[in-house]
Amino acid sequence: MDNAPSIRPFIRPLIYTPPTDPIDILYADEHTLIINKPAGLLSVPGKTPEMFDCLESRLQAIYPHARIIHRLDLATSGIMVLAMTHKALRHIGLQFERRHVKKSYKAVVWGEVQGGSGHINLPLICDWPNRPLQKVDFETGKSAQTDWHVTRRENGFTHLDLHPKTGRSHQLRVHLKEIGHPILGDPLYAHEDAYQASNRLMLHAHTLAFYHPDGGKWTEYETASPF
């Protein structure tokens, strides 16, 4: 029936226990700060006092002028850039907005992905009754595109290099779930077997490249995947 109520998906409860290790700073100059975010740490403060501890607050205790330009999901680890000046914030922020920034991710997914590479083109929109979940919607969703490449298969899982062409919330996680290969350890989108297969979300922001705000030189940074 059209008026039948939707069934709320099961969302595993979150207990926020951020890691206590110091933030790994890969590079710093007077314009930018390149860091390796650990899994389990929010990029920005949450909505409750116990979720104030985050990447931004920790770094501002050391670099008071550091400002978040983009985010990684709580459960995702990997490379991020922060701005040290208003000029850098605007300059790099516009690059994200205009899709000039290039990013790649490492992931381990459930099952053996067939073929060597492929392209996923599935529009996404927030599933408002079930926030923070996102969903595929061909009528009102925003364009979301991801390229993938198999690096190896082992033990019934597949290691992938991922290259998002857009930057929608939870894009990689939803796209891989939709093609039948959820990311291991994903508390939001993985089925129970895939969730239990890892003690963390097996998604890592591997590389990041952009035009430096001082002089416009194309700069590329990389951090090794912990898995």
C-alpha positions in Angstrom: 0.0 0.0 0.0 1.2 3.5 -0.8 0.4 4.8 2.7 2.0 1.9 4.5 4.6 3.2 7.1 8.2 2.7 6.2 10.2 0.2 8.3 13.1 1.9 10.1 16.4 0.1 9.3 18.3 -1.3 12.2 21.0 1.2 13.2 23.7 -0.1 15.6 24.0 2.1 18.7 27.0 4.4 18.8 29.2 4.6 22.0 31.7 7.4 21.4 35.1 6.3 22.6 37.6 8.2 20.6 41.2 7.1 20.4 43.6 8.9 22.7 46.8 8.7 20.6 48.2 12.1 19.4 47.1 13.2 15.9 49.6 12.1 13.2 50.7 15.4 11.5 52.1 14.6 8.0 53.0 18.2 6.9 52.5 21.7 8.1 53.2 25.2 6.7 51.8 28.6 7.2 48.8 27.9 4.9 47.9 24.2 5.3 48.0 21.3 7.8 48.0 17.7 6.5 47.0 15.1 9.0 46.2 11.4 9.2 42.8 11.1 11.1 42.4 7.9 13.1 39.3 5.8 12.9 36.8 6.5 15.7 37.4 10.3 16.0 34.9 12.9 14.8 36.1 15.5 12.4 34.1 18.2 14.1 32.3 18.4 17.5 29.1 16.3 17.9 25.8 17.6 19.2 26.3 16.6 22.8 29.0 17.7 25.3 30.5 14.2 25.5 31.2 14.4 21.8 33.1 17.7 21.8 36.4 15.8 21.6 37.2 15.8 17.9 39.9 16.3 15.3 39.2 20.0 15.0 39.3 20.7 18.8 42.5 18.7 19.3 44.3 20.4 16.5 43.2 23.9 17.5 44.7 23.3 20.9 48.1 23.2 19.0 47.3 25.3 16.0 44.6 27.9 17.1 44.0 29.1 13.5 43.5 25.6 12.0 40.1 25.3 10.3 38.3 22.2 8.9 37.7 22.4 5.2 36.2 18.9 4.6 35.3 15.9 6.7 35.8 12.2 7.0 33.2 10.0 8.6 33.8 9.1 12.3 34.7 5.5 11.4 36.9 6.4 8.4 40.6 6.9 8.8 43.0 8.8 6.6 44.4 11.9 5.1 42.8 15.4 5.5 43.8 19.0 4.9 43.0 21.9 7.2 43.4 25.6 6.5 45.7 27.8 8.5 44.5 31.1 7.0 41.2 32.5 5.7 42.7 32.6 2.3 43.6 28.9 2.4 40.1 28.1 3.7 38.4 29.8 0.8 40.9 28.7 -1.8 40.8 25.0 -1.0 37.1 25.1 -0.1 36.4 26.3 -3.7 38.5 23.5 -5.1 36.3 21.0 -3.2 33.2 22.7 -4.4 34.4 22.7 -8.0 35.6 19.1 -7.8 39.3 20.0 -8.5 40.5 18.1 -5.5 41.5 14.5 -6.2 41.0 11.8 -3.6 41.5 8.0 -3.4 40.5 5.5 -0.7 41.4 2.0 0.2 38.6 -0.4 1.2 38.1 -4.1 2.0 34.6 -5.3 1.1 32.5 -8.4 1.6 32.6 -11.0 -1.2 34.7 -11.3 -4.3 34.0 -8.4 -6.7 33.8 -9.6 -10.3 36.0 -7.9 -12.9 39.0 -5.7 -12.5 37.5 -2.3 -12.4 34.2 -0.5 -12.8 32.1 2.6 -12.3 29.1 3.2 -10.0 26.6 5.9 -10.9 23.8 6.0 -8.3 22.3 9.3 -7.1 22.1 9.7 -3.4 19.9 11.6 -0.9 19.5 11.7 2.9 17.1 9.2 4.2 15.5 11.8 6.5 13.3 9.5 8.7 16.4 7.4 9.3 19.2 10.0 9.6 22.2 9.7 9.3 21.5 7.1 6.7 21.7 8.0 3.0 19.9 6.2 0.2 19.7 5.8 -3.6 17.0 7.9 -5.2 16.7 8.2 -8.9 14.1 11.0 -8.8 15.4 13.5 -6.3 18.9 12.2 -5.4 22.1 14.2 -6.3 24.6 12.8 -8.7 27.1 10.4 -7.1 29.8 8.6 -9.0 32.6 6.3 -7.9 35.3 4.5 -9.8 36.7 1.3 -8.3 39.7 -1.0 -9.1 40.5 -4.4 -7.5 43.9 -4.7 -6.0 43.5 -8.3 -4.6 41.1 -10.9 -3.5 41.6 -13.1 -0.4 39.6 -15.1 2.1 36.3 -14.3 0.4 37.0 -10.5 0.6 38.1 -8.0 -2.0 40.6 -5.1 -1.6 39.7 -2.0 -3.6 41.1 1.3 -4.7 38.2 3.8 -4.8 38.1 7.1 -6.6 35.0 9.2 -5.9 34.1 11.6 -8.6 31.6 13.4 -6.3 31.7 13.9 -2.6 28.2 12.9 -1.2 27.8 11.9 2.4 28.5 8.2 2.9 28.9 7.9 -0.9 31.5 5.0 -0.9 29.7 3.1 1.8 26.3 3.3 0.1 27.6 2.6 -3.4 29.4 -0.5 -2.3 26.5 -1.8 -0.3 24.2 -1.2 -3.3 26.4 -3.4 -5.6 26.3 -6.2 -3.0 29.7 -5.7 -1.5 29.4 -3.7 1.8 32.6 -2.5 3.4 33.7 -4.7 6.3 32.9 -3.4 9.8 30.4 -0.8 8.6 28.0 -0.2 11.4 25.4 1.6 9.2 25.3 -0.3 5.9 26.9 -3.7 6.3 24.8 -6.9 7.0 25.7 -8.7 10.2 28.3 -11.0 8.7 30.2 -8.2 7.0 29.9 -6.0 10.1 31.3 -8.7 12.3 34.2 -9.4 9.9 36.2 -6.4 11.2 36.5 -4.5 14.4 36.6 -1.2 12.4 35.3 0.2 9.2 37.7 -0.9 6.5 37.8 2.4 4.7 40.9 4.7 4.6 41.5 8.0 2.8 44.7 7.1 1.0 45.7 10.1 -1.1 44.7 13.8 -1.4 45.8 16.3 -4.1 44.9 19.9 -4.6 46.4 23.3 -5.8 48.3 24.9 -2.9 46.7 28.2 -1.9 50.1 30.0 -2.0 51.3 30.0 -5.6 48.9 27.4 -7.0 51.3 24.4 -7.2 49.7 21.0 -7.6 50.5 19.2 -4.4 49.9 15.5 -3.6 49.9 13.7 -0.2 49.6 10.1 0.8 49.3 8.0 3.9 49.6 4.3 4.2 46.5 2.2 4.8 46.5 0.6 8.3 45.0 -2.6 6.8 
